[in-house]
Amino acid sequence: MDWIRGNTIGRGSSATVSVATSCQSGNIFAAKSVEFSQSEMLQREQVFLCTLRSPRIVEYMGYDITMENNKLMYNLMIEYAPAGMLNDAIRDQRGGLHESRIFQYTREIVQGLEYLHSSGVVHCDIKSRNILITESGAKIADFGCARWTNPKASAATPIAGTPMFMAPEVARGEEQGCPADIWALGCTIIEMATGMSPWPNVNSDPLSILYRIAYSGESPNFPEFLSTKAKDFLSKCLQTDPKSRWTAKQLINHPFIQEFELTQKQNQKSITNSPTSILDHGVWTFTEESESINSIVETKSASLSRRIRGLWLNSRAPNWEWEETWITVRENVESVKQDKNVTCTRMVGDDLELQSRCKF
């Protein structure tokens, strides 16, 4: 191997995530690994990640196939996020994030969704566990459930996602397009604000909750303590009719987002426009800165009750508790980002052959 596997930082139903270090550059990245025979989800994720380039999408570093402990392993390399997932930030607050942080993360997630949707990609599993927090902000990750918006390309792709974040039309097995990501964004904002699932009492009867999402015509309750603009933003995301939901491009211009950008600019101006001494008066210059399954389900029955039961029973993650089945262990790792090409390999038939250059 051209890299060294370090400590495990997460385990899920489809892969184990480890800190890894490039032998040549010493650069640190994250390796998502699973036995090759069970790597369909990771290979699917690699297909999407290798085509995406955005400050709001986790950076793709390459992939390879290794032999470890007499097992053939498929490894997907992505950038390492020392701060972990958005879910970690929510849990650290024990009750939800302050609205100023919700502003920030929502804006960055919307930017990522706008890029994905304009690129013809639907993520299909937006939630706090699939948002990484990096030094440059929030980034969308985990594309194992993603699909293309092209009807021909997505026709053979089963409906996928996490039930509690599914839009009504997805829970009914009708369609899964860009509006489904917007619904999931609304659910994620509620998750950020409350520190809890967007739907109450999910542990008591998950089957009835899924049925409720699909057919009740209800949306999750909005936290009362949120600002008027935040609630209005949620109302644009959580329309039960997918045609009535705002697009990511529209949401970027919503007052909830614009207010955050204006505040950021004013704060920056306030900082940079303050002279450090009396000598600076009259010659001080300033600049303004701005920046920024899991479950897979497939409906086959015409019967409503059987369809909903099929969604539930075929869930990839049968534990419906908010914390799900992830085990996360983290440590602070200092890294200096350096780009260097190393050679990766891929499986062709029964042989390994050199694959395109991977950036570690």
VEXPA-711772 format. One record per residue: residue in three letters; x, y, z of N, C-alpha, C in turn. Coordinates in steps of 0.2 Angstrom, whole numbers. Layout:
N
REC   r  n_px  n_py  n_pz ca_px ca_py ca_pz  c_px  c_py  c_pz
REC Ala     X     Y     Z     X     Y     Z     X     Y     Z
...
END
This chain:
360
REC   r  n_px  n_py  n_pz ca_px ca_py ca_pz  c_px  c_py  c_pz
REC Met     4    -6     0     0     0     0     4     6     0
REC Asp     2    11    -3     5    18    -3     3    22     2
REC Trp    -1    20     7    -3    23    13    -3    19    19
REC Ile    -4    22    25    -4    18    31   -11    20    34
REC Arg   -14    14    36   -20    15    40   -19    16    47
REC Gly   -23    21    49   -22    23    56   -28    21    60
REC Asn   -30    25    65   -36    24    70   -42    24    66
REC Thr   -47    20    68   -54    20    66   -57    26    69
REC Ile   -61    30    65   -64    36    67   -72    35    66
REC Gly   -74    30    63   -81    28    62   -83    22    60
REC Arg   -89    19    62   -91    13    59   -98    13    57
REC Gly  -100    11    51  -107    11    49  -109     4    46
REC Ser  -115     4    44  -118    -2    41  -114    -4    34
REC Ser  -111     1    31  -108     0    24  -101     0    24
REC Ala   -98     3    29   -90     4    29   -87     6    36
REC Thr   -81     5    36   -77     8    42   -73    13    39
REC Val   -72    19    43   -68    25    41   -62    25    46
REC Ser   -57    26    43   -50    26    46   -46    33    44
REC Val   -42    35    49   -38    40    47   -32    37    43
REC Ala   -30    40    38   -24    37    34   -19    42    32
REC Thr   -13    40    31    -7    44    30    -4    42    23
REC Ser    -3    46    19     1    44    13     8    43    14
REC Cys    11    38    12    18    36    13    23    41    10
REC Gln    21    44     4    25    48     0    25    55     3
REC Ser    19    58     4    19    65     5    18    66    13
REC Gly    15    61    16    14    62    23     7    65    24
REC Asn     3    67    19    -3    70    19    -8    65    23
REC Ile   -13    68    26   -18    64    30   -25    65    27
REC Phe   -28    59    26   -34    59    23   -39    54    27
REC Ala   -45    53    25   -49    48    27   -50    42    22
REC Ala   -50    36    25   -51    30    20   -57    26    23
REC Lys   -62    26    18   -68    22    19   -67    15    16
REC Ser   -68    10    20   -66     3    18   -71    -2    20
REC Val   -71    -7    15   -76   -12    16   -73   -18    12
REC Glu   -75   -24    13   -73   -30     9   -75   -29     2
REC Phe   -71   -31    -3   -73   -29   -10   -79   -33   -12
REC Ser   -81   -38    -9   -87   -42   -11   -93   -38    -9
REC Gln   -92   -33    -4   -98   -30    -1   -97   -22    -3
REC Ser   -94   -20    -8   -92   -13    -9   -96   -10   -14
REC Glu  -102   -12   -16  -106    -9   -21  -108    -2   -19
REC Met  -109    -1   -13  -111     6   -11  -105    11   -11
REC Leu   -99     9    -9   -93    13   -10   -91    14   -17
REC Gln   -92     9   -21   -90    10   -28   -95    15   -31
REC Arg  -102    14   -29  -107    19   -32  -105    26   -30
REC Glu  -103    27   -23  -101    33   -21   -95    36   -25
REC Gln   -90    32   -26   -84    34   -30   -86    37   -37
REC Val   -91    34   -40   -93    36   -47   -95    43   -47
REC Phe   -99    45   -41  -102    52   -41   -96    56   -38
REC Leu   -92    55   -33   -87    59   -31   -82    61   -36
REC Cys   -80    57   -40   -75    58   -45   -77    63   -50
REC Thr   -83    65   -50   -86    70   -55   -87    76   -52
REC Leu   -87    77   -45   -89    83   -42   -83    87   -39
REC Arg   -83    93   -40   -78    98   -38   -82   104   -35
REC Ser   -82   105   -29   -85   111   -26   -83   112   -19
REC Pro   -82   118   -16   -80   119    -9   -85   116    -4
REC Arg   -91   115    -6   -96   112    -2   -97   105    -3
REC Ile   -93   101    -6   -93    94    -7   -87    91    -4
REC Val   -87    86    -1   -81    83     2   -76    81    -4
REC Glu   -70    83    -3   -65    82    -8   -63    74    -9
REC Tyr   -64    72   -15   -62    65   -17   -54    65   -18
REC Met   -51    60   -15   -44    59   -15   -42    53   -19
REC Gly   -47    49   -21   -45    43   -25   -48    36   -22
REC Tyr   -46    31   -25   -48    24   -22   -43    19   -24
REC Asp   -42    14   -20   -38     8   -22   -41     2   -19
REC Ile   -38    -4   -21   -40   -10   -18   -34   -14   -15
REC Thr   -34   -16    -9   -29   -19    -5   -30   -25    -2
REC Met   -25   -29    -1   -26   -36     3   -23   -35    10
REC Glu   -28   -35    15   -27   -35    22   -30   -40    26
REC Asn   -25   -43    30   -28   -49    34   -31   -54    30
REC Asn   -28   -56    24   -31   -61    19   -38   -59    16
REC Lys   -40   -52    16   -46   -50    14   -45   -45     8
REC Leu   -48   -45     3   -48   -40    -2   -52   -34     0
REC Met   -49   -28     1   -53   -22     3   -53   -17    -2
REC Tyr   -59   -14    -3   -60    -8    -7   -60    -2    -3
REC Asn   -56     3    -4   -55     9     0   -56    15    -4
REC Leu   -60    19    -2   -62    26    -5   -59    31    -1
REC Met   -55    35    -4   -51    41     0   -54    47    -1
REC Ile   -56    51     5   -59    57     5   -55    62     9
REC Glu   -56    68     9   -52    73    14   -54    71    21
REC Tyr   -50    72    25   -51    71    33   -54    77    36
REC Ala   -59    76    40   -62    82    43   -61    81    51
REC Pro   -56    84    54   -55    83    61   -61    85    66
REC Ala   -65    89    64   -70    91    68   -76    86    68
REC Gly   -76    81    63   -81    76    62   -87    78    58
REC Met   -93    76    60   -99    77    57  -103    82    60
REC Leu  -108    85    56  -112    90    59  -116    87    65
REC Asn  -117    80    65  -120    77    70  -116    77    77
REC Asp  -110    77    76  -105    78    82  -106    85    85
REC Ala  -107    90    81  -107    97    84  -114    98    87
REC Ile  -119    95    84  -126    95    88  -126    91    94
REC Arg  -123    86    95  -123    82   101  -119    85   106
REC Asp  -113    89   104  -109    92   109  -113    98   112
REC Gln  -118   101   109  -122   106   112  -128   104   117
REC Arg  -129    97   116  -134    94   120  -141    98   121
REC Gly  -144    99   115  -150   103   115  -151   107   109
REC Gly  -146   107   104  -147   110    98  -142   116    97
REC Leu  -141   118    91  -136   123    90  -139   130    90
REC His  -135   135    92  -137   142    92  -139   144    85
REC Glu  -144   148    84  -147   150    77  -141   153    73
REC Ser  -136   156    75  -131   159    71  -127   154    68
REC Arg  -126   148    71  -123   142    68  -127   139    63
REC Ile  -134   138    65  -139   136    60  -139   140    54
REC Phe  -138   146    54  -138   151    48  -132   148    44
REC Gln  -126   148    47  -120   146    44  -120   139    40
REC Tyr  -122   134    44  -122   128    41  -127   127    36
REC Thr  -133   130    37  -138   130    32  -136   133    25
REC Arg  -133   138    26  -131   142    20  -126   138    16
REC Glu  -121   134    19  -116   130    16  -119   124    13
REC Ile  -124   121    17  -127   115    14  -131   117     8
REC Val  -135   123     8  -139   125     2  -134   126    -4
REC Gln  -128   129    -3  -124   130    -8  -121   123   -11
REC Gly  -120   118    -7  -119   112    -9  -124   109   -13
REC Leu  -130   109   -11  -136   107   -15  -137   110   -21
REC Glu  -136   117   -21  -137   120   -28  -132   118   -33
REC Tyr  -126   116   -31  -121   114   -35  -123   107   -38
REC Leu  -125   102   -33  -127    96   -35  -132    96   -40
REC His  -138    99   -38  -144    99   -42  -142   102   -49
REC Ser  -138   107   -50  -136   110   -56  -132   105   -60
REC Ser  -129   101   -56  -124    96   -60  -128    89   -61
REC Gly  -135    89   -60  -139    83   -62  -138    78   -57
REC Val  -137    79   -50  -136    74   -45  -141    76   -39
REC Val  -144    71   -37  -148    71   -31  -145    67   -26
REC His  -144    70   -20  -140    66   -15  -144    61   -12
REC Cys  -150    62   -10  -155    57    -8  -154    55     0
REC Asp  -149    57     3  -148    56    10  -145    61    14
REC Ile  -148    67    13  -146    73    17  -148    72    25
REC Lys  -143    73    29  -145    73    36  -138    75    40
REC Ser  -138    76    46  -132    79    50  -126    74    49
REC Arg  -128    67    49  -122    62    49  -119    62    42
REC Asn  -122    65    37  -119    65    31  -116    72    29
REC Ile  -115    76    34  -112    83    33  -106    83    37
REC Leu  -100    84    34   -94    85    37   -92    92    39
REC Ile   -89    93    45   -87   100    46   -79   101    46
REC Thr   -77   105    41   -70   106    40   -68   113    42
REC Glu   -62   115    41   -59   121    42   -63   127    38
REC Ser   -65   125    32   -68   129    28   -76   129    28
REC Gly   -78   125    33   -86   125    34   -89   118    32
REC Ala   -95   118    32   -99   112    31   -98   109    24
REC Lys   -98   103    23   -97   100    16  -101    93    16
REC Ile  -105    92    10  -109    87    10  -105    81     8
REC Ala  -106    75    11  -103    69    10  -107    63    10
REC Asp  -105    57     9  -108    51     8  -113    50     3
REC Phe  -111    48    -3  -115    48    -9  -117    41   -11
REC Gly  -117    37    -6  -119    30    -8  -126    29   -10
REC Cys  -131    34    -8  -138    33   -10  -139    38   -16
REC Ala  -134    42   -19  -136    47   -24  -138    44   -30
REC Arg  -141    48   -34  -144    46   -41  -144    52   -46
REC Trp  -144    51   -52  -144    56   -57  -151    58   -58
REC Thr  -152    65   -60  -159    67   -61  -161    65   -68
REC Asn  -157    63   -72  -159    60   -79  -163    55   -78
REC Pro  -170    55   -81  -174    50   -80  -172    43   -82
REC Lys  -168    42   -87  -166    36   -90  -161    33   -85
REC Ala  -156    37   -83  -151    35   -78  -154    33   -72
REC Ser  -159    36   -69  -161    35   -63  -167    29   -62
REC Ala  -169    27   -68  -175    23   -69  -174    16   -65
REC Ala  -167    14   -66  -166     7   -63  -163     8   -56
REC Thr  -163    14   -53  -160    15   -46  -165    15   -41
REC Pro  -165    11   -36  -170    10   -31  -170    16   -27
REC Ile  -176    18   -24  -177    23   -20  -173    22   -13
REC Ala  -170    27   -11  -165    26    -6  -165    32    -1
REC Gly  -162    31     5  -162    36    10  -163    34    17
REC Thr  -164    38    22  -165    37    29  -173    39    30
REC Pro  -177    34    32  -184    35    33  -186    42    36
REC Met  -183    43    42  -185    49    45  -184    56    42
REC Phe  -180    55    36  -178    61    33  -181    61    25
REC Met  -185    56    24  -188    55    18  -194    60    17
REC Ala  -194    63    11  -200    67     9  -206    62     8
REC Pro  -212    65     8  -218    61     7  -218    57     1
REC Glu  -217    60    -5  -217    56   -11  -212    51   -11
REC Val  -206    51    -8  -201    46    -8  -204    40    -3
REC Ala  -207    42     2  -210    37     7  -215    33     3
REC Arg  -219    36    -1  -224    33    -5  -221    29   -11
REC Gly  -215    30   -12  -211    26   -18  -213    29   -25
REC Glu  -215    35   -25  -217    38   -31  -211    41   -35
REC Glu  -207    45   -32  -201    49   -35  -196    51   -30
REC Gln  -190    52   -33  -185    55   -28  -181    59   -32
REC Gly  -183    66   -33  -179    71   -36  -176    76   -32
REC Cys  -174    81   -35  -171    87   -31  -175    89   -25
REC Pro  -182    90   -26  -186    92   -20  -185    88   -14
REC Ala  -184    81   -15  -183    77    -9  -177    79    -5
REC Asp  -172    82    -8  -166    84    -4  -168    90     0
REC Ile  -172    95    -3  -174   101     0  -178    99     6
REC Trp  -183    94     6  -187    92    12  -182    89    17
REC Ala  -177    85    15  -172    83    20  -168    88    23
REC Leu  -167    94    19  -163    99    22  -167   102    28
REC Gly  -174   103    27  -178   106    32  -178   101    38
REC Cys  -178    95    37  -178    90    43  -171    91    46
REC Thr  -166    92    43  -159    93    46  -159   100    50
REC Ile  -162   105    47  -162   111    51  -166   110    58
REC Ile  -171   106    58  -175   105    64  -170   101    69
REC Glu  -167    96    66  -162    92    69  -156    97    73
REC Met  -154   101    69  -149   106    71  -152   110    77
REC Ala  -158   112    76  -161   117    81  -163   113    88
REC Thr  -165   107    87  -168   104    93  -163    99    96
REC Gly  -158    96    92  -154    91    94  -158    84    94
REC Met  -164    84    91  -167    78    91  -170    76    83
REC Ser  -173    70    83  -176    68    76  -181    73    74
REC Pro  -182    74    68  -187    79    65  -194    76    67
REC Trp  -195    70    68  -201    67    70  -201    64    77
REC Pro  -206    66    81  -206    63    88  -209    56    88
REC Asn  -207    53    94  -209    46    95  -207    41    90
REC Val  -202    42    87  -200    37    81  -198    30    84
REC Asn  -196    30    90  -194    23    93  -200    19    95
REC Ser  -206    22    96  -211    18    99  -215    14    93
REC Asp  -215    17    87  -219    14    82  -216    16    75
REC Pro  -210    14    73  -207    17    67  -211    16    61
REC Leu  -215    10    60  -219     9    55  -225    14    54
REC Ser  -228    16    59  -233    21    59  -230    28    57
REC Ile  -224    29    59  -221    36    58  -220    36    50
REC Leu  -217    31    47  -216    30    40  -223    31    36
REC Tyr  -228    28    39  -235    29    36  -237    36    36
REC Arg  -236    39    42  -238    46    43  -234    51    39
REC Ile  -228    50    38  -224    54    33  -227    53    26
REC Ala  -229    47    24  -231    46    17  -238    49    16
REC Tyr  -243    48    21  -250    49    19  -254    54    23
REC Ser  -251    56    29  -254    61    33  -255    68    30
REC Gly  -251    70    26  -251    77    24  -248    82    29
REC Glu  -245    79    34  -241    83    39  -234    84    37
REC Ser  -231    89    40  -224    90    40  -221    91    47
REC Pro  -215    90    49  -212    90    55  -214    97    59
REC Asn  -215    97    65  -216   103    69  -210   108    69
REC Phe  -211   114    68  -206   119    68  -204   121    75
REC Pro  -198   121    77  -196   124    84  -199   131    85
REC Glu  -202   132    91  -206   138    92  -200   144    93
REC Phe  -194   142    95  -190   147    97  -186   150    91
REC Leu  -187   147    85  -183   150    79  -186   156    77
REC Ser  -182   160    74  -184   167    72  -189   166    66
REC Thr  -193   171    65  -198   171    60  -195   170    53
REC Lys  -189   172    51  -186   171    45  -184   163    44
REC Ala  -182   161    50  -180   154    50  -186   149    49
REC Lys  -192   151    52  -198   147    51  -200   148    44
REC Asp  -200   153    41  -202   154    34  -198   150    30
REC Phe  -191   150    31  -187   146    27  -189   139    27
REC Leu  -190   136    33  -192   129    34  -199   128    30
REC Ser  -203   133    30  -210   132    27  -209   131    19
REC Lys  -203   134    17  -202   133    10  -199   126     8
REC Cys  -196   123    13  -193   117    12  -197   111    13
REC Leu  -202   112    18  -206   107    21  -213   107    18
REC Gln  -214   109    12  -220   108     8  -222   101     6
REC Thr  -227    98     8  -229    91     6  -229    90    -1
REC Asp  -231    95    -5  -231    94   -12  -224    96   -15
REC Pro  -220    92   -18  -214    93   -20  -213    99   -25
REC Lys  -219   100   -29  -219   105   -34  -219   112   -30
REC Ser  -221   112   -24  -222   119   -20  -215   120   -17
REC Arg  -211   116   -16  -205   117   -12  -200   122   -16
REC Trp  -197   126   -13  -192   130   -16  -186   126   -18
REC Thr  -183   128   -24  -176   125   -26  -171   128   -22
REC Ala  -165   124   -22  -159   127   -19  -157   134   -21
REC Lys  -158   135   -27  -156   141   -30  -160   147   -27
REC Gln  -167   146   -26  -171   150   -23  -169   151   -16
REC Leu  -168   146   -12  -167   146    -5  -160   150    -4
REC Ile  -155   151    -8  -149   154    -7  -151   162    -6
REC Asn  -156   164    -9  -159   171    -9  -164   172    -4
REC His  -166   167     0  -171   168     5  -168   173    11
REC Pro  -172   177    14  -170   182    19  -166   178    25
REC Phe  -168   172    26  -164   169    32  -157   168    30
REC Ile  -155   167    24  -148   166    21  -145   173    20
REC Gln  -149   177    17  -146   184    16  -145   188    22
REC Glu  -149   187    27  -147   190    34  -141   188    37
REC Phe  -139   182    36  -133   179    39  -127   182    35
REC Glu  -128   183    28  -122   185    24  -121   193    26
REC Leu  -127   196    27  -126   204    28  -123   204    35
REC Thr  -125   200    40  -122   201    47  -114   199    46
REC Gln  -112   194    42  -105   192    41  -101   198    39
REC Lys  -104   201    33  -101   207    30  -100   213    35
REC Gln  -105   214    39  -105   220    44  -100   219    49
REC Asn  -100   212    52   -95   211    57   -88   211    54
REC Gln   -87   209    48   -80   210    45   -78   217    44
REC Lys   -83   221    42   -82   228    41   -80   231    47
REC Ser   -84   229    53   -82   232    59   -75   231    62
REC Ile   -73   225    60   -67   223    63   -61   226    59
REC Thr   -62   226    52   -56   229    48   -56   236    47
REC Asn   -62   240    49   -63   247    49   -61   250    55
REC Ser   -58   246    60   -56   249    66   -49   251    66
REC Pro   -46   257    67   -39   258    67   -35   255    73
REC Thr   -29   253    72   -26   250    78   -22   255    82
REC Ser   -22   261    79   -19   267    83   -21   273    80
REC Ile   -20   279    84   -22   286    81   -18   287    75
REC Leu   -12   284    74    -9   285    67   -12   283    61
REC Asp   -17   278    63   -20   275    57   -26   279    54
REC His   -28   284    58   -34   288    56   -32   291    49
REC Gly   -37   290    45   -37   294    38   -33   290    33
REC Val   -29   284    35   -26   280    30   -28   273    31
REC Trp   -33   272    35   -35   265    36   -39   262    30
REC Thr   -37   256    27   -41   254    22   -44   247    24
REC Phe   -49   245    21   -53   239    23   -55   235    17
REC Thr   -56   229    18   -59   225    13   -65   221    16
REC Glu   -70   220    12   -76   216    14   -75   209    11
REC Glu   -76   204    16   -75   197    14   -82   194    14
REC Ser   -83   189     9   -89   185    10   -87   178     8
REC Glu   -90   173    10   -88   166     9   -94   161     8
REC Ser   -92   158    11   -98   155    12  -101   157    18
REC Ile  -145     9    22  -147    16    24  -147    16    31
REC Asn  -142    21    38  -145    22    31  -149    16    29
REC Ser  -154    18    25  -158    12    23  -160    13    16
REC Ile  -160     8    12  -162     8     5  -169     4     5
REC Val  -173     7     1  -180     4     1  -182     4    -6
REC Glu  -187    -1    -8  -189    -1   -14  -197    -4   -14
REC Thr  -201     0   -17  -208    -2   -16  -210    -6   -22
REC Lys  -213   -11   -21  -215   -16   -26  -223   -18   -26
REC Ser  -226   -16   -21  -233   -18   -20  -238   -13   -21
REC Ala  -243   -14   -24  -248    -9   -25  -252    -7   -19
REC Ser  -252   -12   -14  -256   -11    -8  -252    -6    -4
REC Leu  -256    -1    -1  -252     5     3  -249     2     9
REC Ser  -253    -3    12  -250    -5    19  -244   -10    17
REC Arg  -245   -14    12  -239   -18    11  -233   -14     8
REC Arg  -234    -9     5  -229    -5     2  -225    -1     8
REC Ile  -229     1    13  -226     4    18  -222    -1    23
REC Arg  -225    -7    23  -222   -12    27  -215   -14    24
REC Gly  -215   -14    17  -209   -16    13  -204   -11    14
REC Leu  -206    -4    14  -201     1    16  -197     0    23
REC Trp  -201    -2    27  -199    -3    34  -194    -9    35
REC Leu  -197   -15    32  -193   -21    33  -187   -21    29
REC Asn  -187   -18    24  -180   -18    20  -176   -13    21
REC Ser  -177    -9    27  -172    -4    29  -165    -6    30
REC Arg  -160    -3    28  -153    -5    29  -151    -4    36
REC Ala  -155     1    40  -153     3    47  -159     2    51
REC Pro  -160    -4    53  -166    -6    57  -167    -2    64
REC Asn  -161     0    66  -161     4    73  -164    11    71
REC Trp  -170    13    73  -173    19    71  -171    24    76
REC Glu  -167    23    81  -165    28    86  -161    34    83
REC Trp  -161    40    85  -158    45    82  -151    44    81
REC Glu  -148    41    86  -140    40    86  -139    34    81
REC Glu  -143    30    79  -142    25    74  -137    20    76
REC Thr  -133    18    72  -128    12    73  -121    15    73
REC Trp  -120    21    72  -113    23    71  -109    23    78
REC Ile  -103    21    77   -98    22    83   -93    27    81
REC Thr   -92    32    84   -87    37    82   -82    38    87
REC Val   -76    38    85   -70    39    89   -66    44    85
REC Arg   -64    50    89   -60    55    85   -54    57    89
REC Glu   -49    59    85   -43    62    89   -40    68    84
REC Asn   -37    72    88   -35    78    84   -28    76    80
REC Val   -29    78    74   -23    76    69   -21    82    66
REC Glu   -15    85    67   -12    90    63   -10    88    56
REC Ser   -12    92    51   -10    90    44    -8    96    40
REC Val    -3    95    36    -2   101    31    -4    98    25
REC Lys    -9   101    21   -11    99    15    -6   100    10
REC Gln    -4    94     7     0    94     1    -3    90    -4
REC Asp    -3    92   -11    -6    88   -16     0    84   -19
REC Lys     0    78   -20     5    74   -23     1    68   -26
REC Asn     3    66   -33     0    61   -36     4    54   -34
REC Val     0    49   -33     2    42   -32    -2    38   -36
REC Thr     1    32   -37    -3    27   -42    -7    23   -38
REC Cys   -14    22   -40   -18    18   -37   -20    12   -41
REC Thr   -23     7   -39   -25     1   -43   -32     0   -43
REC Arg   -35    -4   -48   -42    -6   -48   -42   -13   -50
REC Met   -47   -17   -49   -48   -24   -50   -51   -24   -57
REC Val   -48   -28   -61   -51   -30   -68   -50   -37   -69
REC Gly   -56   -40   -69   -57   -48   -69   -54   -50   -62
REC Asp   -49   -55   -63   -46   -58   -57   -39   -54   -56
REC Asp   -37   -49   -59   -31   -46   -59   -32   -38   -56
REC Leu   -26   -36   -53   -26   -29   -52   -22   -25   -57
REC Glu   -24   -20   -59   -20   -16   -64   -20    -9   -62
REC Leu   -15    -5   -65   -14     2   -63   -20     6   -65
REC Gln   -22    10   -60   -28    15   -61   -25    22   -62
REC Ser   -30    26   -63   -28    33   -64   -25    36   -58
REC Arg   -22    42   -59   -18    45   -53   -23    47   -48
REC Cys   -21    46   -41   -25    48   -36   -22    53   -32
REC Lys   -25    58   -30   -22    64   -26   -23    63   -19
REC Phe   -17    62   -15   -17    61    -8   -15    67    -5
END
